[in-house]
Amino acid sequence: MAALVTPFTATADTLSLSVGGGIWNESPSGNFQKTTDPAAVNVETDLFWDEEAQGYIFATLEHPIPIIPNIRLIHTTIDHDGNGTTSFSFDGQTFSGVVDNDISIQTTDLIAYYEILDNVVSIDLGLNIRNLKIDYTITSAGSTTTDSISETIPMIYALVGASPWPNLIISGEISYITFEDNTVSDFTAKIAYTTDFFVGFEAGYRKQTFELDDASDTDADLDFDGVFAGAYLKF
């Protein structure tokens, strides 16, 4: 009951550090365009993106010091490239014939959170400061465009979990923000188990969504989702 009435001082019982990473097998869907373009570019039919295995790494520091939040860092890279025969307009240019493209979407999340509950039921609440970096190049005969976009996005963070037996947690985790006509979200549902030998394993489903309206002169409606698996060390 005390944790419910004093949420912003609830922290871990002991000091712990976790570091790890894994593979996210995601499928892309959606479209994007410059605000001056007549129509959007579809990532599957125009750019020929397909399911890809992506990497992620993370580190978590939890401590028993009141007031100071726990910290989690997560870095995820989404790389896609495509090649095929198509025709579309983008950034004031016409791309037709054989079109090559590649894009890198990197997100680095700095999450500061408090453990509201930490027993059979777990509840974490906090703030995620996300650095979003996008680099892309699109090329066809006589036409090339390249750009780099970097944004810092504050997001609400929450985790709800349950531990049916010691060292195992089933949880749902979300970072989310909506402002004006922009929405960015990152949802994870997973099972994690920590062994008695400092090694842990996790697996689940993750979905990232980017709905952007005139962000750096770009509109986008993109989803990346799929299953993931990883391992970590917890001290």
C-alpha positions in Angstrom: 0.0 0.0 0.0 2.9 2.3 0.8 4.2 1.9 -2.8 0.9 3.1 -4.1 0.7 6.3 -2.1 4.4 7.2 -2.5 5.1 6.2 -6.1 7.9 8.6 -6.8 10.2 7.3 -4.1 9.7 3.6 -5.0 13.0 2.0 -6.1 14.7 -1.4 -6.3 15.5 -3.2 -3.0 19.1 -3.7 -4.1 21.6 -2.4 -6.7 21.6 -4.3 -10.0 23.0 -3.9 -13.4 21.8 -5.7 -16.6 23.4 -5.6 -20.0 22.4 -7.5 -23.1 21.1 -7.6 -26.6 19.3 -9.6 -29.2 17.7 -10.0 -32.6 14.4 -8.5 -33.7 12.9 -10.1 -36.8 10.7 -7.2 -38.0 8.4 -6.7 -41.0 8.0 -3.2 -42.4 4.8 -1.6 -43.8 3.5 1.8 -44.6 4.5 4.8 -46.6 6.2 8.2 -46.5 6.6 11.4 -48.6 7.8 14.9 -48.7 5.1 17.4 -47.9 5.3 18.7 -51.4 4.9 15.3 -53.1 1.7 14.4 -54.9 1.5 10.9 -53.5 3.2 8.7 -50.8 5.9 6.1 -51.5 5.0 2.6 -50.3 7.9 0.8 -48.7 6.8 -2.6 -49.9 5.6 -2.0 -53.5 7.8 1.0 -54.4 11.0 0.3 -52.3 10.8 -3.5 -52.1 11.5 -3.7 -48.4 11.0 -7.1 -46.8 11.3 -8.8 -43.4 14.7 -8.3 -41.9 16.6 -9.3 -38.7 17.6 -6.2 -36.7 19.9 -5.8 -33.7 19.3 -4.2 -30.3 21.3 -3.7 -27.2 20.4 -2.5 -23.7 21.6 -1.7 -20.2 19.5 -1.2 -17.1 20.6 0.2 -13.7 18.3 -0.2 -10.7 19.2 1.1 -7.2 17.6 1.5 -3.8 18.2 5.3 -3.6 14.8 7.2 -3.1 13.8 10.0 -5.4 16.5 9.2 -8.1 14.9 7.2 -10.9 16.3 4.0 -12.3 17.8 4.2 -15.8 17.5 2.1 -18.9 19.3 2.6 -22.2 18.1 0.9 -25.4 19.6 1.2 -28.9 17.9 -0.3 -31.9 18.9 -0.1 -35.5 16.4 -0.7 -38.4 18.2 -1.1 -41.8 16.3 -1.7 -45.0 17.4 -1.7 -48.6 15.6 -2.6 -51.8 16.0 -2.9 -55.6 13.4 -3.3 -58.3 11.6 -1.8 -61.3 9.0 0.8 -60.3 8.0 4.4 -60.9 7.1 7.2 -58.3 7.8 10.8 -57.5 9.6 11.8 -54.3 11.3 15.0 -53.2 10.5 16.8 -56.5 12.1 14.1 -58.6 10.8 11.2 -60.7 12.3 7.7 -60.0 11.6 5.1 -62.6 13.1 2.0 -64.1 15.5 0.2 -61.7 15.4 2.0 -58.3 17.9 1.3 -55.5 17.3 2.5 -52.0 18.6 2.1 -48.5 17.5 3.6 -45.1 18.7 3.4 -41.6 16.4 4.3 -38.7 18.3 4.4 -35.3 16.5 4.9 -32.0 18.4 5.5 -28.8 16.1 5.5 -25.7 17.1 7.0 -22.4 14.4 5.8 -19.9 14.2 7.2 -16.4 11.6 5.3 -14.4 10.3 4.5 -10.9 9.2 1.1 -9.7 5.7 1.7 -8.3 5.3 -2.0 -7.5 8.0 -4.7 -7.5 6.8 -8.1 -6.2 4.4 -10.5 -7.8 3.0 -7.6 -9.8 5.4 -5.0 -11.3 4.5 -1.5 -12.4 7.1 1.0 -13.7 6.3 4.5 -14.7 8.7 7.1 -16.2 9.9 9.2 -19.1 11.6 8.0 -22.3 13.8 10.6 -24.1 14.3 9.1 -27.6 16.8 10.2 -30.1 15.5 9.3 -33.6 18.0 9.4 -36.5 17.0 8.6 -40.1 19.3 8.4 -43.0 18.2 7.4 -46.5 19.3 7.4 -50.2 17.1 6.7 -53.2 18.7 6.3 -56.7 17.5 5.5 -60.2 18.9 6.5 -63.6 19.3 10.3 -63.6 17.8 10.8 -60.2 19.2 10.7 -56.6 18.0 12.0 -53.3 19.6 11.6 -49.9 18.7 13.1 -46.5 19.3 12.8 -42.8 16.7 13.6 -40.1 17.4 13.8 -36.4 14.8 14.5 -33.7 14.6 14.2 -29.9 11.3 13.0 -28.7 10.0 12.9 -25.1 7.7 9.9 -24.5 5.6 8.6 -21.6 7.0 5.2 -20.5 5.1 2.4 -18.6 5.6 -1.3 -17.8 3.2 -3.7 -16.3 4.3 -7.2 -15.4 3.7 -10.3 -13.3 6.0 -12.9 -11.8 4.2 -16.3 -11.5 7.4 -17.7 -10.0 10.8 -16.3 -8.9 13.2 -15.0 -11.6 10.5 -15.0 -14.4 8.5 -12.0 -15.5 5.8 -11.7 -18.1 5.4 -8.0 -19.1 4.0 -5.4 -21.4 6.0 -2.2 -22.0 5.2 0.9 -23.9 6.7 4.3 -24.8 4.2 6.7 -26.4 3.6 10.2 -27.4 1.0 12.0 -29.5 1.1 15.7 -30.4 -0.7 17.6 -33.1 -0.9 15.0 -35.9 2.2 13.1 -34.9 2.3 9.8 -33.0 5.3 7.7 -32.0 5.0 4.5 -30.1 7.1 1.5 -29.2 5.3 -1.6 -27.7 6.8 -4.7 -26.3 5.3 -7.9 -24.9 7.8 -10.4 -23.5 8.8 -13.2 -21.2 12.2 -12.9 -19.4 13.9 -15.4 -17.1 17.0 -14.8 -15.1 19.0 -18.0 -14.1 21.0 -18.4 -10.8 24.2 -17.9 -12.8 23.7 -14.2 -13.7 22.5 -15.1 -17.2 19.0 -14.3 -18.5 17.0 -14.8 -21.6 14.1 -12.9 -23.1 11.7 -13.4 -26.0 8.5 -11.7 -27.2 6.9 -9.3 -29.7 7.7 -5.7 -30.5 6.0 -3.0 -32.6 7.4 0.5 -33.5 5.0 3.0 -35.1 5.9 6.4 -36.6 3.1 8.6 -37.7 4.7 11.9 -38.7 3.1 15.1 -40.1 5.5 17.6 -41.5 8.4 16.5 -39.4 11.5 17.9 -41.2 9.2 18.5 -44.3 8.3 14.8 -44.2 5.0 12.9 -43.7 5.2 9.2 -42.7 3.0 6.3 -41.6 5.4 3.5 -40.9 5.1 0.3 -38.8 7.8 -2.2 -37.9 6.7 -5.3 -36.0 7.8 -8.9 -35.3 9.2 -11.3 -32.8 12.5 -10.9 -31.0 14.8 -13.0 -28.7 17.8 -11.9 -26.7 20.1 -12.7 -23.7 21.6 -10.6 -20.9 23.8 -10.6 -17.9 22.4 -9.4 -14.6 24.6 -8.6 -11.6 
